[in-house]
Structures are given as structure tokens and as C-alpha cells.
Amino acid sequence: MNVPIEAYLIVSTIMFFVGVYGFLARRNLLTILMSLELMLNAVNINFTVFNRYLFPGQLDGFFFTLFIIGIAAAETALAIAIIINIYRNIQNIFVDKVNNLKH
């Protein structure tokens, strides 16, 4: 059973816009980070789907996806380290309170 390309694109579009909404609407740094990861995963779905349907014999889209997963893992580790340091300084991880770090 083949799933049509439109189904994958609808799922990735919904994931991407849920991530955009979470990025713009939330004030907690961790939920903003999760929203960013959701957007990156939607891009990964697009890379793999377009690779499968446009170039079925090649693996370029899959390699791009693996590269993005590696970059996302490094970005997440760095962002969590920054969030932990912010929490240690001001005991809060809300975006509105980060301005308190300015002296």
C-alpha cells in the first residue's frame, strides 16, 4: 500500500505550523525549544518524502535528514545548557524574565 505524497505533506505542514505557533505563543524557554525541534522534524519529513518520490534510487534526502538530526542534537544540548545557566542566575526560564540578566 503506497501512501500518497499529499498525506506526508499535510502531516509535515501541520507539524511545522504547530511548531511556529508554539515558538511565537509560548513564553517558557523549554517549550520554545520543543517547538523549534518540531519544526526541524517537519523539515526532515519533507526531505525524506521528496527524496523518495523524486529520486527513488538515491539517498541524498536521507543524508540531509541525518545531518539535520545531528545538528538538532547539538543545538538542543547547547540550548539546554544555556537554559540551565539562565535558571541558575534568575531562578526562572520564562522569556519575559530573561531581560533581568542585563545590568
DSSP file (Angstrom, degrees, kcal/mol; ACC not computed):
  #  RESIDUE AA STRUCTURE BP1 BP2  ACC     N-H-->O    O-->H-N    N-H-->O    O-->H-N    TCO  KAPPA ALPHA  PHI   PSI    X-CA   Y-CA   Z-CA
    1    1 A M              0   0    0      0, 0.0     2,-0.5     0, 0.0     0, 0.0   0.000 360.0 360.0 360.0 120.3    0.0    0.0    0.0
    2    2 A N        -     0   0    0      0, 0.0     0, 0.0     0, 0.0     0, 0.0  -0.784 360.0-141.7 -94.3 131.8    1.5    3.3   -1.1
    3    3 A V        -     0   0    0     -2,-0.5     5,-0.0     1,-0.1     0, 0.0  -0.779  28.3-115.6 -88.4 131.0    0.8    6.4    0.9
    4    4 A P    >>  -     0   0    0      0, 0.0     4,-1.1     0, 0.0     3,-0.9  -0.298  17.7-119.2 -67.9 154.1    0.3    9.4   -1.4
    5    5 A I  H 3> S+     0   0    0      1,-0.2     4,-2.3     2,-0.2     5,-0.2   0.802 110.3  65.8 -62.3 -29.8    2.8   12.3   -1.1
    6    6 A E  H 3> S+     0   0    0      1,-0.2     4,-2.3     2,-0.2    -1,-0.2   0.854  96.2  55.8 -63.3 -34.3    0.0   14.7   -0.1
    7    7 A A  H <> S+     0   0    0     -3,-0.9     4,-2.1     2,-0.2    -1,-0.2   0.926 109.4  45.8 -64.5 -44.5   -0.6   12.8    3.1
    8    8 A Y  H  X S+     0   0    0     -4,-1.1     4,-2.6     1,-0.2    -2,-0.2   0.906 113.1  50.3 -63.9 -41.1    3.0   13.2    4.1
    9    9 A L  H  X S+     0   0    0     -4,-2.3     4,-2.2     2,-0.2    -2,-0.2   0.863 109.1  51.1 -67.9 -34.7    3.0   16.9    3.2
   10   10 A I  H  X S+     0   0    0     -4,-2.3     4,-2.4     2,-0.2    -1,-0.2   0.927 111.7  47.5 -65.9 -44.1   -0.2   17.5    5.2
   11   11 A V  H  X S+     0   0    0     -4,-2.1     4,-2.4     1,-0.2    -2,-0.2   0.928 114.3  45.9 -63.2 -44.7    1.3   15.9    8.2
   12   12 A S  H  X S+     0   0    0     -4,-2.6     4,-2.4     2,-0.2    -1,-0.2   0.861 112.0  52.0 -69.4 -33.3    4.6   17.9    7.9
   13   13 A T  H  X S+     0   0    0     -4,-2.2     4,-2.5     2,-0.2     5,-0.2   0.923 110.9  47.2 -66.6 -43.5    2.7   21.1    7.3
   14   14 A I  H  X S+     0   0    0     -4,-2.4     4,-2.1     1,-0.2     5,-0.2   0.927 113.3  49.0 -62.5 -44.1    0.6   20.6   10.4
   15   15 A M  H  X S+     0   0    0     -4,-2.4     4,-2.0     1,-0.2    -2,-0.2   0.913 111.6  49.6 -60.7 -42.8    3.7   19.8   12.4
   16   16 A F  H  X S+     0   0    0     -4,-2.4     4,-2.3     1,-0.2    -2,-0.2   0.932 112.8  44.8 -64.6 -45.4    5.6   22.9   11.1
   17   17 A F  H  X S+     0   0    0     -4,-2.5     4,-2.3     2,-0.2    -1,-0.2   0.799 110.1  54.4 -74.4 -26.4    2.8   25.3   11.9
   18   18 A V  H  X S+     0   0    0     -4,-2.1     4,-2.5    -5,-0.2    -1,-0.2   0.896 110.6  48.7 -65.9 -39.5    2.2   23.8   15.3
   19   19 A G  H  X S+     0   0    0     -4,-2.0     4,-2.3    -5,-0.2    -2,-0.2   0.901 110.6  49.5 -64.8 -41.4    5.9   24.4   15.9
   20   20 A V  H  X S+     0   0    0     -4,-2.3     4,-2.2     2,-0.2     5,-0.2   0.920 111.8  49.0 -63.5 -43.3    5.6   28.0   14.6
   21   21 A Y  H  X S+     0   0    0     -4,-2.3     4,-2.8     1,-0.2     5,-0.3   0.932 112.5  47.4 -61.5 -45.7    2.6   28.6   16.9
   22   22 A G  H  X S+     0   0    0     -4,-2.5     4,-1.6     1,-0.2    -1,-0.2   0.869 111.6  51.4 -63.8 -36.2    4.4   27.2   19.9
   23   23 A F  H  < S+     0   0    0     -4,-2.3    -1,-0.2     1,-0.2    -2,-0.2   0.887 118.9  35.6 -67.7 -39.1    7.5   29.3   19.1
   24   24 A L  H  < S+     0   0    0     -4,-2.2    -2,-0.2    -5,-0.2    -1,-0.2   0.803 123.1  40.6 -85.6 -29.8    5.6   32.5   18.9
   25   25 A A  H  < S+     0   0    0     -4,-2.8    -3,-0.2    -5,-0.2    -2,-0.2   0.753  97.0  81.1 -95.2 -25.6    2.9   32.0   21.6
   26   26 A R     <  -     0   0    0     -4,-1.6    68,-0.0    -5,-0.3    -4,-0.0  -0.460  50.0-166.9 -87.2 155.9    4.8   30.3   24.4
   27   27 A R        +     0   0    0     -2,-0.1    68,-3.4    68,-0.1     2,-0.4   0.474  60.8  96.9-115.6  -9.0    6.9   32.1   27.0
   28   28 A N  B  >  -A   94   0A   0     66,-0.2     4,-1.9     1,-0.1    66,-0.2  -0.701  69.2-141.1 -85.3 132.1    8.8   29.1   28.5
   29   29 A L  H  > S+     0   0    0     64,-2.6     4,-2.0    -2,-0.4    -1,-0.1   0.844 100.2  53.6 -63.7 -33.7   12.2   28.6   27.0
   30   30 A L  H  > S+     0   0    0     63,-0.2     4,-2.3     2,-0.2    -1,-0.2   0.899 108.9  47.4 -69.5 -39.5   11.8   24.8   27.1
   31   31 A T  H  > S+     0   0    0      2,-0.2     4,-2.0     1,-0.2    -1,-0.2   0.847 110.5  53.2 -70.3 -31.5    8.5   24.8   25.1
   32   32 A I  H  X S+     0   0    0     -4,-1.9     4,-2.0     2,-0.2    -2,-0.2   0.912 109.4  49.1 -65.0 -41.3   10.1   27.2   22.6
   33   33 A L  H  X S+     0   0    0     -4,-2.0     4,-2.1     2,-0.2    -2,-0.2   0.905 110.6  49.9 -63.8 -42.1   13.0   24.7   22.2
   34   34 A M  H  X S+     0   0    0     -4,-2.3     4,-2.0     1,-0.2    -1,-0.2   0.875 109.2  52.4 -64.7 -36.2   10.5   21.9   21.7
   35   35 A S  H  X S+     0   0    0     -4,-2.0     4,-1.9     2,-0.2    -1,-0.2   0.889 107.9  51.3 -66.2 -38.6    8.6   23.9   19.1
   36   36 A L  H  X S+     0   0    0     -4,-2.0     4,-2.0     1,-0.2    -2,-0.2   0.900 109.6  50.0 -64.0 -40.5   11.9   24.5   17.3
   37   37 A E  H  X S+     0   0    0     -4,-2.1     4,-2.2     1,-0.2    -2,-0.2   0.866 107.3  54.9 -65.3 -36.2   12.6   20.8   17.3
   38   38 A L  H  X S+     0   0    0     -4,-2.0     4,-1.7     2,-0.2    -1,-0.2   0.897 107.9  49.2 -63.7 -39.9    9.1   20.1   15.9
   39   39 A M  H  X S+     0   0    0     -4,-1.9     4,-1.8     2,-0.2    -2,-0.2   0.899 109.9  51.2 -65.9 -40.2    9.7   22.5   13.0
   40   40 A L  H  X S+     0   0    0     -4,-2.0     4,-2.0     1,-0.2    -2,-0.2   0.885 108.6  51.7 -65.0 -37.3   13.1   20.7   12.3
   41   41 A N  H  X S+     0   0    0     -4,-2.2     4,-2.0     2,-0.2    -1,-0.2   0.853 106.1  54.5 -67.6 -33.6   11.3   17.3   12.3
   42   42 A A  H  X S+     0   0    0     -4,-1.7     4,-1.8     2,-0.2    -1,-0.2   0.894 108.2  49.6 -64.7 -38.4    8.7   18.6    9.8
   43   43 A V  H  X S+     0   0    0     -4,-1.8     4,-2.4     2,-0.2    -2,-0.2   0.889 107.8  54.5 -65.6 -38.8   11.6   19.7    7.5
   44   44 A N  H  X S+     0   0    0     -4,-2.0     4,-2.3     1,-0.2     5,-0.2   0.896 105.8  52.0 -62.0 -40.2   13.1   16.2    7.9
   45   45 A I  H  X S+     0   0    0     -4,-2.0     4,-2.6     1,-0.2     5,-0.2   0.926 109.7  49.8 -61.2 -43.6    9.8   14.6    6.8
   46   46 A N  H  X S+     0   0    0     -4,-1.8     4,-2.6     1,-0.2     5,-0.3   0.920 109.2  51.4 -62.2 -43.6    9.9   16.8    3.7
   47   47 A F  H  X S+     0   0    0     -4,-2.4     4,-1.9     1,-0.2    -1,-0.2   0.940 114.4  42.4 -58.5 -48.1   13.5   15.9    2.9
   48   48 A T  H  X S+     0   0    0     -4,-2.3     4,-2.2     2,-0.2    -1,-0.2   0.894 115.3  49.1 -69.4 -38.7   12.8   12.2    3.1
   49   49 A V  H  X S+     0   0    0     -4,-2.6     4,-2.4    -5,-0.2     5,-0.3   0.942 113.2  45.5 -67.1 -46.6    9.4   12.3    1.2
   50   50 A F  H  X>S+     0   0    0     -4,-2.6     4,-2.4    -5,-0.2     5,-0.6   0.865 113.1  51.4 -66.8 -33.7   10.7   14.4   -1.7
   51   51 A N  H  X5S+     0   0    0     -4,-1.9     4,-1.6    -5,-0.3     7,-0.3   0.922 111.4  47.5 -65.6 -42.3   13.8   12.2   -2.0
   52   52 A R  H  <5S+     0   0    0     -4,-2.2    -2,-0.2     1,-0.2    -1,-0.2   0.898 120.3  36.4 -66.7 -40.1   11.7    9.1   -2.1
   53   53 A Y  H  <5S+     0   0    0     -4,-2.4    -2,-0.2    -5,-0.2    -1,-0.2   0.828 126.3  34.3 -86.2 -31.7    9.2   10.4   -4.7
   54   54 A L  H  <5S+     0   0    0     -4,-2.4    -3,-0.2    -5,-0.3    -2,-0.2   0.861 134.8  19.1 -90.5 -38.7   11.6   12.4   -6.9
   55   55 A F    ><< +     0   0    0     -4,-1.6     3,-1.3    -5,-0.6    -1,-0.2  -0.655  68.1 171.3-131.6  75.4   14.8   10.4   -6.7
   56   56 A P  T 3  S+     0   0    0      0, 0.0    -1,-0.1     0, 0.0    -3,-0.1   0.759  77.3  48.8 -63.6 -25.4   13.8    6.9   -5.5
   57   57 A G  T 3  S+     0   0    0     -6,-0.0     2,-0.2     2,-0.0    -5,-0.1   0.605 101.2  75.0 -89.6 -10.3   17.2    5.3   -6.1
   58   58 A Q    <   -     0   0    0     -3,-1.3     3,-0.1    -7,-0.3    -3,-0.1  -0.612  61.8-152.0-105.1 162.5   19.3    7.9   -4.4
   59   59 A L     >  +     0   0    0     -2,-0.2     4,-2.0     1,-0.1     5,-0.2   0.102  59.1 114.9-118.4  21.0   19.8    8.7   -0.7
   60   60 A D  H  > S+     0   0    0      1,-0.2     4,-2.3     2,-0.2     5,-0.2   0.917  78.9  49.2 -61.2 -45.1   20.5   12.4   -0.8
   61   61 A G  H  > S+     0   0    0      1,-0.2     4,-2.1     2,-0.2    -1,-0.2   0.864 110.3  51.6 -63.0 -36.2   17.4   13.4    1.2
   62   62 A F  H  > S+     0   0    0      2,-0.2     4,-2.4     1,-0.2    -1,-0.2   0.877 109.1  50.0 -69.2 -36.9   18.1   10.7    3.8
   63   63 A F  H  X S+     0   0    0     -4,-2.0     4,-2.3     2,-0.2    -2,-0.2   0.896 109.9  50.7 -68.2 -38.8   21.7   12.0    4.3
   64   64 A F  H  X S+     0   0    0     -4,-2.3     4,-2.6     2,-0.2    -2,-0.2   0.908 110.0  51.6 -61.1 -40.7   20.4   15.6    4.6
   65   65 A T  H  X S+     0   0    0     -4,-2.1     4,-2.4     2,-0.2    -2,-0.2   0.921 109.7  47.9 -63.0 -44.5   17.9   14.3    7.3
   66   66 A L  H  X S+     0   0    0     -4,-2.4     4,-2.1     1,-0.2    -1,-0.2   0.888 111.6  51.3 -63.3 -38.1   20.7   12.5    9.2
   67   67 A F  H  X S+     0   0    0     -4,-2.3     4,-2.4     2,-0.2    -2,-0.2   0.922 110.7  47.9 -64.2 -43.6   22.8   15.7    9.0
   68   68 A I  H  X S+     0   0    0     -4,-2.6     4,-2.8     1,-0.2    -2,-0.2   0.879 109.2  53.6 -65.9 -37.9   19.8   17.8   10.4
   69   69 A I  H  X S+     0   0    0     -4,-2.4     4,-2.0     2,-0.2    -1,-0.2   0.912 110.3  47.8 -62.8 -41.4   19.2   15.3   13.2
   70   70 A G  H  X S+     0   0    0     -4,-2.1     4,-2.0     2,-0.2    -2,-0.2   0.917 113.4  46.7 -64.3 -44.0   22.9   15.6   14.2
   71   71 A I  H  X S+     0   0    0     -4,-2.4     4,-2.6     1,-0.2    -2,-0.2   0.901 111.7  51.9 -64.2 -40.7   22.7   19.4   14.1
   72   72 A A  H  X S+     0   0    0     -4,-2.8     4,-2.4     2,-0.2    -1,-0.2   0.868 108.0  51.6 -65.3 -36.4   19.5   19.4   16.0
   73   73 A A  H  X S+     0   0    0     -4,-2.0     4,-2.1     2,-0.2    -1,-0.2   0.920 112.5  45.1 -66.6 -42.6   21.0   17.2   18.7
   74   74 A A  H  X S+     0   0    0     -4,-2.0     4,-2.3     2,-0.2    -2,-0.2   0.906 113.5  50.5 -65.9 -40.6   24.0   19.6   19.1
   75   75 A E  H  X S+     0   0    0     -4,-2.6     4,-2.6     1,-0.2    -2,-0.2   0.885 110.4  49.9 -64.2 -39.1   21.6   22.6   19.1
   76   76 A T  H  X S+     0   0    0     -4,-2.4     4,-2.6     2,-0.2     5,-0.2   0.912 110.1  49.6 -66.8 -42.6   19.4   21.0   21.8
   77   77 A A  H  X S+     0   0    0     -4,-2.1     4,-1.8     2,-0.2    -2,-0.2   0.921 114.4  45.2 -62.9 -43.2   22.4   20.2   24.0
   78   78 A L  H  X S+     0   0    0     -4,-2.3     4,-2.2     2,-0.2    -2,-0.2   0.914 113.5  49.5 -66.5 -42.8   23.7   23.7   23.7
   79   79 A A  H  X S+     0   0    0     -4,-2.6     4,-2.6     1,-0.2    -2,-0.2   0.894 110.3  50.0 -65.3 -40.1   20.3   25.3   24.3
   80   80 A I  H  X S+     0   0    0     -4,-2.6     4,-2.4     2,-0.2    -1,-0.2   0.882 109.5  52.0 -67.0 -36.3   19.6   23.2   27.4
   81   81 A A  H  X S+     0   0    0     -4,-1.8     4,-2.0    -5,-0.2    -2,-0.2   0.914 111.4  46.9 -63.8 -41.6   23.0   24.2   28.8
   82   82 A I  H  X S+     0   0    0     -4,-2.2     4,-2.4     2,-0.2    -2,-0.2   0.918 111.8  50.5 -64.7 -43.1   22.1   27.9   28.2
   83   83 A I  H  X S+     0   0    0     -4,-2.6     4,-2.5     1,-0.2    -2,-0.2   0.887 108.9  51.9 -63.6 -38.7   18.7   27.4   29.8
   84   84 A I  H  X S+     0   0    0     -4,-2.4     4,-2.2     2,-0.2    -1,-0.2   0.912 110.4  48.3 -64.0 -41.8   20.2   25.7   32.8
   85   85 A N  H  X S+     0   0    0     -4,-2.0     4,-1.5     2,-0.2    -2,-0.2   0.889 111.2  50.2 -65.8 -38.2   22.6   28.7   33.3
   86   86 A I  H  X S+     0   0    0     -4,-2.4     4,-2.6     1,-0.2     6,-0.4   0.921 110.5  50.3 -63.5 -42.8   19.8   31.1   32.9
   87   87 A Y  H  X S+     0   0    0     -4,-2.5     4,-2.1     1,-0.2    -2,-0.2   0.888 108.0  53.0 -63.5 -38.0   17.8   29.2   35.6
   88   88 A R  H  < S+     0   0    0     -4,-2.2    -1,-0.2     1,-0.2    -2,-0.2   0.848 114.2  43.2 -65.0 -32.7   20.8   29.2   37.9
   89   89 A N  H  < S+     0   0    0     -4,-1.5    -2,-0.2    -5,-0.1    -1,-0.2   0.911 133.7  12.5 -81.2 -43.4   21.1   33.0   37.6
   90   90 A I  H  < S-     0   0    0     -4,-2.6    -3,-0.2     2,-0.3    -2,-0.2   0.403  89.1-126.6-119.7   2.3   17.5   34.2   37.8
   91   91 A Q  S  < S+     0   0    0     -4,-2.1     2,-0.3    -5,-0.4    -4,-0.2   0.808  81.4  86.6  57.4  33.4   15.6   31.0   39.0
   92   92 A N        -     0   0    0     -6,-0.4    -2,-0.3     2,-0.1    -1,-0.1  -0.980  56.9-161.6-158.7 147.2   13.2   31.3   36.1
   93   93 A I        +     0   0    0     -2,-0.3   -64,-2.6    -3,-0.1     2,-0.3   0.037  51.5 122.1-123.0  27.2   13.0   30.2   32.5
   94   94 A F  B >>  -A   28   0A   0    -66,-0.2     3,-1.0     1,-0.1     4,-0.6  -0.711  65.0-130.6 -90.5 142.9   10.4   32.5   31.1
   95   95 A V  G >4 S+     0   0    0    -68,-3.4     3,-1.0    -2,-0.3     4,-0.4   0.846 105.3  59.8 -60.7 -36.2   11.4   34.7   28.2
   96   96 A D  G 34 S+     0   0    0      1,-0.2     3,-0.5   -69,-0.2    -1,-0.3   0.803 104.9  49.4 -64.2 -28.7   10.0   37.8   29.9
   97   97 A K  G X4 S+     0   0    0     -3,-1.0     3,-1.5     1,-0.2    -1,-0.2   0.551  87.4  83.0 -89.1  -8.6   12.3   37.4   32.8
   98   98 A V  G X< S+     0   0    0     -3,-1.0     3,-1.9    -4,-0.6     4,-0.3   0.777  77.6  70.9 -68.2 -24.7   15.5   37.0   30.7
   99   99 A N  G >  S+     0   0    0     -3,-0.5     3,-1.3    -4,-0.4    -1,-0.3   0.705  81.5  75.0 -62.5 -18.2   15.8   40.8   30.4
  100  100 A N  G <  S+     0   0    0     -3,-1.5    -1,-0.3     1,-0.2    -2,-0.2   0.669  80.2  71.7 -67.8 -15.2   16.7   40.7   34.1
  101  101 A L  G <  S+     0   0    0     -3,-1.9    -1,-0.2    -4,-0.2     2,-0.2   0.735  77.1  94.6 -72.9 -21.2   20.1   39.4   33.1
  102  102 A K    <         0   0    0     -3,-1.3    -3,-0.0    -4,-0.3     0, 0.0  -0.517 360.0 360.0 -71.3 134.7   21.0   42.9   31.6
  103  103 A H              0   0    0     -2,-0.2    -1,-0.1     0, 0.0    -3,-0.0   0.371 360.0 360.0-120.4 360.0   22.9   45.0   34.1
